[in-house]
């Protein structure tokens, strides 16, 4: 593994005792390897990814985008992913 970057997903749970809905934040990792990028849900071959970009929307959250042969994949992030993007540029196949 070359590097990794955290991303978050949200899920809702119902507290049946207090009759409340809870939003749970889960942390996962985008892991960069020489030939692929792995997330909790998918594995992307490096050749499938054309570009990466991100936009921080507030001081707390932003979006990280993979521009792939299958469309744009979006990940919610809390931290700037610039290091992962720089490392991706070193291994990407043009």
PyMOL commands that set and color helices and strands:
alter all, ss='L'
color gray80, all
select helices_A, chain A and resi 46-48+82-91
alter helices_A, ss='H'
color red, helices_A
select strands_A, chain A and resi 3-15+20-32+36-38+43-45+49-56+62-68+71-77
alter strands_A, ss='S'
color yellow, strands_A
deselect
rebuild
show_as cartoon
